[in-house]
Amino acid sequence: MNQGAIMTNIMIGIIILFALLWFYAFTSIIDKKFKDKQAKQLWILAITFIPLLAFIYIFVEDDFIQSE
């Protein structure tokens, strides 16, 4: 296997991992109850138009979720 094929495989793996993380963040936002409805709408819009914000959401989601 040449170096170009290895780099291609690594990039495909990174893209798949990012897509899974984005999907998890999106479904998490939809499924969970937020303290503020506007915050939920903002996060949906944010990760839809700026997908890299899904990484940030994973770390700060506990601040927005309503405790049961």
TIDREN-512730 format. One record per atom (N, C-alpha, C, O, CB): chain; atom name; x, y negated, z negated; residue in one letter. Coordinates in nm, 3 decimals. Glycine has a CB too. Example, Ala and Ser with C-alpha at 12.3 -4.5 7.8 and 13.67 -1.06 7.14 Angstrom:
// TIDREN-512730
{'A' 'N' {1.319 0.569 -0.780} 'A'},
{'A' 'CA' {1.230 0.450 -0.780} 'A'},
{'A' 'C' {1.320 0.330 -0.780} 'A'},
{'A' 'O' {1.424 0.332 -0.846} 'A'},
{'A' 'CB' {1.131 0.447 -0.905} 'A'},
{'A' 'N' {1.285 0.225 -0.708} 'S'},
{'A' 'CA' {1.367 0.106 -0.714} 'S'},
{'A' 'C' {1.290 -0.003 -0.787} 'S'},
{'A' 'O' {1.341 -0.114 -0.804} 'S'},
{'A' 'CB' {1.408 0.060 -0.572} 'S'},
This chain:
// TIDREN-512730
{'A' 'N' {0.085 0.118 0.000} 'M'},
{'A' 'CA' {0.000 0.000 0.000} 'M'},
{'A' 'C' {0.090 -0.125 0.000} 'M'},
{'A' 'O' {0.182 -0.134 -0.081} 'M'},
{'A' 'CB' {-0.097 0.000 -0.123} 'M'},
{'A' 'N' {0.063 -0.217 0.088} 'N'},
{'A' 'CA' {0.146 -0.338 0.092} 'N'},
{'A' 'C' {0.097 -0.440 -0.010} 'N'},
{'A' 'O' {-0.009 -0.424 -0.071} 'N'},
{'A' 'CB' {0.145 -0.399 0.234} 'N'},
{'A' 'N' {0.176 -0.544 -0.026} 'Q'},
{'A' 'CA' {0.146 -0.643 -0.128} 'Q'},
{'A' 'C' {0.017 -0.721 -0.099} 'Q'},
{'A' 'O' {-0.053 -0.761 -0.192} 'Q'},
{'A' 'CB' {0.262 -0.740 -0.142} 'Q'},
{'A' 'N' {-0.015 -0.742 0.028} 'G'},
{'A' 'CA' {-0.137 -0.812 0.063} 'G'},
{'A' 'C' {-0.262 -0.735 0.020} 'G'},
{'A' 'O' {-0.359 -0.795 -0.026} 'G'},
{'A' 'CB' {-0.141 -0.838 0.212} 'G'},
{'A' 'N' {-0.259 -0.604 0.036} 'A'},
{'A' 'CA' {-0.373 -0.521 -0.003} 'A'},
{'A' 'C' {-0.389 -0.520 -0.155} 'A'},
{'A' 'O' {-0.501 -0.518 -0.205} 'A'},
{'A' 'CB' {-0.355 -0.378 0.049} 'A'},
{'A' 'N' {-0.279 -0.520 -0.227} 'I'},
{'A' 'CA' {-0.286 -0.522 -0.373} 'I'},
{'A' 'C' {-0.347 -0.653 -0.422} 'I'},
{'A' 'O' {-0.433 -0.653 -0.511} 'I'},
{'A' 'CB' {-0.145 -0.502 -0.435} 'I'},
{'A' 'N' {-0.303 -0.763 -0.363} 'M'},
{'A' 'CA' {-0.359 -0.893 -0.403} 'M'},
{'A' 'C' {-0.508 -0.902 -0.368} 'M'},
{'A' 'O' {-0.586 -0.961 -0.443} 'M'},
{'A' 'CB' {-0.282 -1.008 -0.335} 'M'},
{'A' 'N' {-0.546 -0.844 -0.256} 'T'},
{'A' 'CA' {-0.687 -0.844 -0.219} 'T'},
{'A' 'C' {-0.769 -0.767 -0.320} 'T'},
{'A' 'O' {-0.877 -0.811 -0.360} 'T'},
{'A' 'CB' {-0.706 -0.784 -0.079} 'T'},
{'A' 'N' {-0.720 -0.652 -0.363} 'N'},
{'A' 'CA' {-0.791 -0.571 -0.462} 'N'},
{'A' 'C' {-0.801 -0.645 -0.596} 'N'},
{'A' 'O' {-0.904 -0.637 -0.663} 'N'},
{'A' 'CB' {-0.720 -0.437 -0.481} 'N'},
{'A' 'N' {-0.697 -0.715 -0.634} 'I'},
{'A' 'CA' {-0.700 -0.790 -0.760} 'I'},
{'A' 'C' {-0.803 -0.902 -0.751} 'I'},
{'A' 'O' {-0.879 -0.924 -0.846} 'I'},
{'A' 'CB' {-0.559 -0.848 -0.792} 'I'},
{'A' 'N' {-0.807 -0.973 -0.640} 'M'},
{'A' 'CA' {-0.905 -1.081 -0.624} 'M'},
{'A' 'C' {-1.048 -1.029 -0.623} 'M'},
{'A' 'O' {-1.136 -1.091 -0.682} 'M'},
{'A' 'CB' {-0.877 -1.159 -0.494} 'M'},
{'A' 'N' {-1.071 -0.918 -0.559} 'I'},
{'A' 'CA' {-1.205 -0.857 -0.560} 'I'},
{'A' 'C' {-1.245 -0.822 -0.702} 'I'},
{'A' 'O' {-1.359 -0.843 -0.742} 'I'},
{'A' 'CB' {-1.209 -0.732 -0.470} 'I'},
{'A' 'N' {-1.151 -0.767 -0.779} 'G'},
{'A' 'CA' {-1.179 -0.734 -0.919} 'G'},
{'A' 'C' {-1.212 -0.856 -1.002} 'G'},
{'A' 'O' {-1.305 -0.852 -1.083} 'G'},
{'A' 'CB' {-1.061 -0.663 -0.980} 'G'},
{'A' 'N' {-1.138 -0.965 -0.982} 'I'},
{'A' 'CA' {-1.163 -1.089 -1.056} 'I'},
{'A' 'C' {-1.300 -1.145 -1.020} 'I'},
{'A' 'O' {-1.373 -1.191 -1.107} 'I'},
{'A' 'CB' {-1.053 -1.193 -1.027} 'I'},
{'A' 'N' {-1.334 -1.143 -0.892} 'I'},
{'A' 'CA' {-1.463 -1.195 -0.848} 'I'},
{'A' 'C' {-1.577 -1.112 -0.906} 'I'},
{'A' 'O' {-1.679 -1.167 -0.947} 'I'},
{'A' 'CB' {-1.472 -1.196 -0.694} 'I'},
{'A' 'N' {-1.561 -0.980 -0.909} 'I'},
{'A' 'CA' {-1.666 -0.894 -0.966} 'I'},
{'A' 'C' {-1.682 -0.921 -1.116} 'I'},
{'A' 'O' {-1.794 -0.930 -1.165} 'I'},
{'A' 'CB' {-1.631 -0.744 -0.943} 'I'},
{'A' 'N' {-1.570 -0.934 -1.188} 'L'},
{'A' 'CA' {-1.578 -0.964 -1.331} 'L'},
{'A' 'C' {-1.646 -1.098 -1.357} 'L'},
{'A' 'O' {-1.728 -1.110 -1.447} 'L'},
{'A' 'CB' {-1.438 -0.963 -1.394} 'L'},
{'A' 'N' {-1.611 -1.199 -1.277} 'F'},
{'A' 'CA' {-1.673 -1.330 -1.294} 'F'},
{'A' 'C' {-1.822 -1.323 -1.264} 'F'},
{'A' 'O' {-1.902 -1.385 -1.334} 'F'},
{'A' 'CB' {-1.606 -1.433 -1.203} 'F'},
{'A' 'N' {-1.861 -1.248 -1.160} 'A'},
{'A' 'CA' {-2.003 -1.236 -1.126} 'A'},
{'A' 'C' {-2.080 -1.167 -1.239} 'A'},
{'A' 'O' {-2.193 -1.206 -1.270} 'A'},
{'A' 'CB' {-2.021 -1.156 -0.994} 'A'},
{'A' 'N' {-2.020 -1.067 -1.301} 'L'},
{'A' 'CA' {-2.085 -1.000 -1.414} 'L'},
{'A' 'C' {-2.100 -1.093 -1.533} 'L'},
{'A' 'O' {-2.204 -1.094 -1.599} 'L'},
{'A' 'CB' {-2.006 -0.876 -1.455} 'L'},
{'A' 'N' {-1.997 -1.172 -1.560} 'L'},
{'A' 'CA' {-2.005 -1.268 -1.670} 'L'},
{'A' 'C' {-2.113 -1.373 -1.642} 'L'},
{'A' 'O' {-2.190 -1.408 -1.732} 'L'},
{'A' 'CB' {-1.868 -1.336 -1.692} 'L'},
{'A' 'N' {-2.118 -1.422 -1.519} 'W'},
{'A' 'CA' {-2.219 -1.521 -1.483} 'W'},
{'A' 'C' {-2.359 -1.461 -1.497} 'W'},
{'A' 'O' {-2.449 -1.528 -1.548} 'W'},
{'A' 'CB' {-2.197 -1.572 -1.339} 'W'},
{'A' 'N' {-2.378 -1.338 -1.453} 'F'},
{'A' 'CA' {-2.508 -1.271 -1.463} 'F'},
{'A' 'C' {-2.547 -1.253 -1.609} 'F'},
{'A' 'O' {-2.663 -1.273 -1.646} 'F'},
{'A' 'CB' {-2.505 -1.134 -1.390} 'F'},
{'A' 'N' {-2.451 -1.214 -1.694} 'Y'},
{'A' 'CA' {-2.479 -1.199 -1.837} 'Y'},
{'A' 'C' {-2.523 -1.333 -1.897} 'Y'},
{'A' 'O' {-2.621 -1.339 -1.970} 'Y'},
{'A' 'CB' {-2.356 -1.144 -1.911} 'Y'},
{'A' 'N' {-2.450 -1.439 -1.866} 'A'},
{'A' 'CA' {-2.484 -1.571 -1.921} 'A'},
{'A' 'C' {-2.622 -1.615 -1.873} 'A'},
{'A' 'O' {-2.701 -1.667 -1.952} 'A'},
{'A' 'CB' {-2.378 -1.675 -1.881} 'A'},
{'A' 'N' {-2.652 -1.594 -1.747} 'F'},
{'A' 'CA' {-2.782 -1.637 -1.693} 'F'},
{'A' 'C' {-2.896 -1.560 -1.758} 'F'},
{'A' 'O' {-2.996 -1.621 -1.798} 'F'},
{'A' 'CB' {-2.785 -1.616 -1.541} 'F'},
{'A' 'N' {-2.882 -1.429 -1.770} 'T'},
{'A' 'CA' {-2.989 -1.350 -1.833} 'T'},
{'A' 'C' {-2.999 -1.380 -1.983} 'T'},
{'A' 'O' {-3.108 -1.376 -2.039} 'T'},
{'A' 'CB' {-2.964 -1.200 -1.812} 'T'},
{'A' 'N' {-2.888 -1.410 -2.046} 'S'},
{'A' 'CA' {-2.889 -1.446 -2.187} 'S'},
{'A' 'C' {-2.967 -1.575 -2.209} 'S'},
{'A' 'O' {-3.044 -1.587 -2.305} 'S'},
{'A' 'CB' {-2.747 -1.460 -2.240} 'S'},
{'A' 'N' {-2.946 -1.672 -2.122} 'I'},
{'A' 'CA' {-3.018 -1.799 -2.134} 'I'},
{'A' 'C' {-3.167 -1.777 -2.116} 'I'},
{'A' 'O' {-3.248 -1.834 -2.190} 'I'},
{'A' 'CB' {-2.965 -1.901 -2.030} 'I'},
{'A' 'N' {-3.205 -1.697 -2.019} 'I'},
{'A' 'CA' {-3.346 -1.674 -1.991} 'I'},
{'A' 'C' {-3.413 -1.595 -2.104} 'I'},
{'A' 'O' {-3.527 -1.626 -2.141} 'I'},
{'A' 'CB' {-3.363 -1.601 -1.859} 'I'},
{'A' 'N' {-3.346 -1.496 -2.159} 'D'},
{'A' 'CA' {-3.406 -1.407 -2.258} 'D'},
{'A' 'C' {-3.415 -1.466 -2.399} 'D'},
{'A' 'O' {-3.510 -1.437 -2.471} 'D'},
{'A' 'CB' {-3.328 -1.279 -2.264} 'D'},
{'A' 'N' {-3.319 -1.547 -2.439} 'K'},
{'A' 'CA' {-3.313 -1.593 -2.578} 'K'},
{'A' 'C' {-3.394 -1.718 -2.600} 'K'},
{'A' 'O' {-3.418 -1.797 -2.509} 'K'},
{'A' 'CB' {-3.169 -1.618 -2.617} 'K'},
{'A' 'N' {-3.438 -1.735 -2.726} 'K'},
{'A' 'CA' {-3.514 -1.854 -2.765} 'K'},
{'A' 'C' {-3.417 -1.962 -2.811} 'K'},
{'A' 'O' {-3.337 -1.941 -2.902} 'K'},
{'A' 'CB' {-3.618 -1.820 -2.877} 'K'},
{'A' 'N' {-3.424 -2.076 -2.747} 'F'},
{'A' 'CA' {-3.339 -2.188 -2.781} 'F'},
{'A' 'C' {-3.408 -2.278 -2.883} 'F'},
{'A' 'O' {-3.531 -2.280 -2.893} 'F'},
{'A' 'CB' {-3.303 -2.268 -2.656} 'F'},
{'A' 'N' {-3.328 -2.351 -2.960} 'K'},
{'A' 'CA' {-3.383 -2.447 -3.055} 'K'},
{'A' 'C' {-3.453 -2.561 -2.980} 'K'},
{'A' 'O' {-3.555 -2.613 -3.025} 'K'},
{'A' 'CB' {-3.271 -2.503 -3.146} 'K'},
{'A' 'N' {-3.398 -2.597 -2.866} 'D'},
{'A' 'CA' {-3.451 -2.708 -2.787} 'D'},
{'A' 'C' {-3.475 -2.659 -2.644} 'D'},
{'A' 'O' {-3.384 -2.606 -2.580} 'D'},
{'A' 'CB' {-3.352 -2.830 -2.788} 'D'},
{'A' 'N' {-3.596 -2.678 -2.594} 'K'},
{'A' 'CA' {-3.631 -2.631 -2.459} 'K'},
{'A' 'C' {-3.550 -2.703 -2.352} 'K'},
{'A' 'O' {-3.515 -2.644 -2.250} 'K'},
{'A' 'CB' {-3.781 -2.652 -2.434} 'K'},
{'A' 'N' {-3.519 -2.830 -2.376} 'Q'},
{'A' 'CA' {-3.440 -2.904 -2.278} 'Q'},
{'A' 'C' {-3.298 -2.850 -2.266} 'Q'},
{'A' 'O' {-3.239 -2.851 -2.158} 'Q'},
{'A' 'CB' {-3.437 -3.052 -2.315} 'Q'},
{'A' 'N' {-3.243 -2.802 -2.377} 'A'},
{'A' 'CA' {-3.109 -2.744 -2.373} 'A'},
{'A' 'C' {-3.108 -2.618 -2.287} 'A'},
{'A' 'O' {-3.012 -2.593 -2.214} 'A'},
{'A' 'CB' {-3.059 -2.713 -2.516} 'A'},
{'A' 'N' {-3.214 -2.540 -2.298} 'K'},
{'A' 'CA' {-3.225 -2.419 -2.217} 'K'},
{'A' 'C' {-3.230 -2.454 -2.069} 'K'},
{'A' 'O' {-3.161 -2.391 -1.988} 'K'},
{'A' 'CB' {-3.350 -2.338 -2.257} 'K'},
{'A' 'N' {-3.310 -2.552 -2.034} 'Q'},
{'A' 'CA' {-3.320 -2.594 -1.894} 'Q'},
{'A' 'C' {-3.186 -2.650 -1.844} 'Q'},
{'A' 'O' {-3.147 -2.626 -1.730} 'Q'},
{'A' 'CB' {-3.431 -2.700 -1.877} 'Q'},
{'A' 'N' {-3.119 -2.725 -1.929} 'L'},
{'A' 'CA' {-2.990 -2.783 -1.892} 'L'},
{'A' 'C' {-2.886 -2.673 -1.865} 'L'},
{'A' 'O' {-2.812 -2.680 -1.767} 'L'},
{'A' 'CB' {-2.940 -2.877 -2.002} 'L'},
{'A' 'N' {-2.882 -2.573 -1.952} 'W'},
{'A' 'CA' {-2.785 -2.465 -1.931} 'W'},
{'A' 'C' {-2.816 -2.385 -1.805} 'W'},
{'A' 'O' {-2.724 -2.344 -1.734} 'W'},
{'A' 'CB' {-2.783 -2.373 -2.052} 'W'},
{'A' 'N' {-2.943 -2.362 -1.777} 'I'},
{'A' 'CA' {-2.978 -2.291 -1.654} 'I'},
{'A' 'C' {-2.929 -2.369 -1.532} 'I'},
{'A' 'O' {-2.867 -2.313 -1.442} 'I'},
{'A' 'CB' {-3.131 -2.267 -1.645} 'I'},
{'A' 'N' {-2.957 -2.498 -1.530} 'L'},
{'A' 'CA' {-2.911 -2.582 -1.419} 'L'},
{'A' 'C' {-2.759 -2.588 -1.413} 'L'},
{'A' 'O' {-2.699 -2.582 -1.306} 'L'},
{'A' 'CB' {-2.969 -2.723 -1.431} 'L'},
{'A' 'N' {-2.697 -2.600 -1.529} 'A'},
{'A' 'CA' {-2.551 -2.615 -1.534} 'A'},
{'A' 'C' {-2.480 -2.493 -1.477} 'A'},
{'A' 'O' {-2.391 -2.507 -1.393} 'A'},
{'A' 'CB' {-2.505 -2.640 -1.677} 'A'},
{'A' 'N' {-2.518 -2.373 -1.522} 'I'},
{'A' 'CA' {-2.445 -2.257 -1.471} 'I'},
{'A' 'C' {-2.488 -2.219 -1.331} 'I'},
{'A' 'O' {-2.418 -2.145 -1.263} 'I'},
{'A' 'CB' {-2.463 -2.139 -1.564} 'I'},
{'A' 'N' {-2.603 -2.270 -1.286} 'T'},
{'A' 'CA' {-2.643 -2.246 -1.147} 'T'},
{'A' 'C' {-2.557 -2.329 -1.052} 'T'},
{'A' 'O' {-2.511 -2.278 -0.950} 'T'},
{'A' 'CB' {-2.792 -2.280 -1.127} 'T'},
{'A' 'N' {-2.535 -2.456 -1.086} 'F'},
{'A' 'CA' {-2.461 -2.545 -0.997} 'F'},
{'A' 'C' {-2.312 -2.551 -1.026} 'F'},
{'A' 'O' {-2.232 -2.584 -0.938} 'F'},
{'A' 'CB' {-2.519 -2.682 -1.005} 'F'},
{'A' 'N' {-2.272 -2.518 -1.149} 'I'},
{'A' 'CA' {-2.130 -2.515 -1.186} 'I'},
{'A' 'C' {-2.104 -2.381 -1.257} 'I'},
{'A' 'O' {-2.102 -2.377 -1.380} 'I'},
{'A' 'CB' {-2.090 -2.639 -1.278} 'I'},
{'A' 'N' {-2.085 -2.275 -1.182} 'P'},
{'A' 'CA' {-2.077 -2.141 -1.240} 'P'},
{'A' 'C' {-1.966 -2.123 -1.344} 'P'},
{'A' 'O' {-1.977 -2.036 -1.430} 'P'},
{'A' 'CB' {-2.056 -2.042 -1.132} 'P'},
{'A' 'N' {-1.860 -2.202 -1.338} 'L'},
{'A' 'CA' {-1.753 -2.188 -1.437} 'L'},
{'A' 'C' {-1.800 -2.222 -1.579} 'L'},
{'A' 'O' {-1.735 -2.183 -1.676} 'L'},
{'A' 'CB' {-1.636 -2.278 -1.399} 'L'},
{'A' 'N' {-1.911 -2.294 -1.591} 'L'},
{'A' 'CA' {-1.965 -2.325 -1.724} 'L'},
{'A' 'C' {-2.019 -2.201 -1.795} 'L'},
{'A' 'O' {-2.046 -2.206 -1.915} 'L'},
{'A' 'CB' {-2.075 -2.429 -1.712} 'L'},
{'A' 'N' {-2.034 -2.091 -1.723} 'A'},
{'A' 'CA' {-2.076 -1.966 -1.786} 'A'},
{'A' 'C' {-1.975 -1.923 -1.891} 'A'},
{'A' 'O' {-2.013 -1.866 -1.994} 'A'},
{'A' 'CB' {-2.095 -1.855 -1.681} 'A'},
{'A' 'N' {-1.846 -1.949 -1.867} 'F'},
{'A' 'CA' {-1.744 -1.917 -1.966} 'F'},
{'A' 'C' {-1.766 -1.996 -2.095} 'F'},
{'A' 'O' {-1.756 -1.940 -2.204} 'F'},
{'A' 'CB' {-1.604 -1.945 -1.911} 'F'},
{'A' 'N' {-1.796 -2.123 -2.082} 'I'},
{'A' 'CA' {-1.818 -2.208 -2.199} 'I'},
{'A' 'C' {-1.944 -2.165 -2.273} 'I'},
{'A' 'O' {-1.945 -2.161 -2.396} 'I'},
{'A' 'CB' {-1.829 -2.356 -2.158} 'I'},
{'A' 'N' {-2.049 -2.133 -2.199} 'Y'},
{'A' 'CA' {-2.175 -2.093 -2.263} 'Y'},
{'A' 'C' {-2.154 -1.971 -2.353} 'Y'},
{'A' 'O' {-2.212 -1.966 -2.462} 'Y'},
{'A' 'CB' {-2.281 -2.062 -2.156} 'Y'},
{'A' 'N' {-2.074 -1.875 -2.310} 'I'},
{'A' 'CA' {-2.051 -1.754 -2.389} 'I'},
{'A' 'C' {-2.000 -1.789 -2.529} 'I'},
{'A' 'O' {-2.037 -1.724 -2.627} 'I'},
{'A' 'CB' {-1.950 -1.660 -2.317} 'I'},
{'A' 'N' {-1.915 -1.891 -2.539} 'F'},
{'A' 'CA' {-1.856 -1.927 -2.668} 'F'},
{'A' 'C' {-1.944 -2.018 -2.753} 'F'},
{'A' 'O' {-1.929 -2.020 -2.875} 'F'},
{'A' 'CB' {-1.723 -1.993 -2.646} 'F'},
{'A' 'N' {-2.034 -2.093 -2.691} 'V'},
{'A' 'CA' {-2.115 -2.189 -2.768} 'V'},
{'A' 'C' {-2.261 -2.149 -2.778} 'V'},
{'A' 'O' {-2.341 -2.226 -2.831} 'V'},
{'A' 'CB' {-2.105 -2.326 -2.705} 'V'},
{'A' 'N' {-2.299 -2.032 -2.729} 'E'},
{'A' 'CA' {-2.440 -1.996 -2.726} 'E'},
{'A' 'C' {-2.501 -1.988 -2.866} 'E'},
{'A' 'O' {-2.620 -2.015 -2.881} 'E'},
{'A' 'CB' {-2.458 -1.864 -2.656} 'E'},
{'A' 'N' {-2.425 -1.951 -2.966} 'D'},
{'A' 'CA' {-2.480 -1.940 -3.102} 'D'},
{'A' 'C' {-2.528 -2.074 -3.157} 'D'},
{'A' 'O' {-2.615 -2.079 -3.243} 'D'},
{'A' 'CB' {-2.375 -1.880 -3.195} 'D'},
{'A' 'N' {-2.471 -2.183 -3.107} 'D'},
{'A' 'CA' {-2.511 -2.316 -3.153} 'D'},
{'A' 'C' {-2.650 -2.354 -3.101} 'D'},
{'A' 'O' {-2.716 -2.440 -3.161} 'D'},
{'A' 'CB' {-2.409 -2.421 -3.109} 'D'},
{'A' 'N' {-2.695 -2.293 -2.992} 'F'},
{'A' 'CA' {-2.821 -2.331 -2.930} 'F'},
{'A' 'C' {-2.936 -2.234 -2.955} 'F'},
{'A' 'O' {-3.052 -2.268 -2.935} 'F'},
{'A' 'CB' {-2.800 -2.344 -2.784} 'F'},
{'A' 'N' {-2.904 -2.114 -2.999} 'I'},
{'A' 'CA' {-3.004 -2.010 -3.017} 'I'},
{'A' 'C' {-3.079 -2.031 -3.148} 'I'},
{'A' 'O' {-3.019 -2.062 -3.251} 'I'},
{'A' 'CB' {-2.939 -1.871 -3.013} 'I'},
{'A' 'N' {-3.209 -2.013 -3.143} 'Q'},
{'A' 'CA' {-3.293 -2.026 -3.262} 'Q'},
{'A' 'C' {-3.277 -1.902 -3.348} 'Q'},
{'A' 'O' {-3.289 -1.789 -3.299} 'Q'},
{'A' 'CB' {-3.443 -2.047 -3.223} 'Q'},
{'A' 'N' {-3.249 -1.922 -3.476} 'S'},
{'A' 'CA' {-3.235 -1.807 -3.566} 'S'},
{'A' 'C' {-3.372 -1.753 -3.603} 'S'},
{'A' 'O' {-3.469 -1.827 -3.618} 'S'},
{'A' 'CB' {-3.158 -1.847 -3.692} 'S'},
{'A' 'N' {-3.378 -1.623 -3.617} 'E'},
{'A' 'CA' {-3.507 -1.559 -3.644} 'E'},
{'A' 'C' {-3.527 -1.531 -3.790} 'E'},
{'A' 'O' {-3.631 -1.477 -3.828} 'E'},
{'A' 'CB' {-3.519 -1.431 -3.568} 'E'},
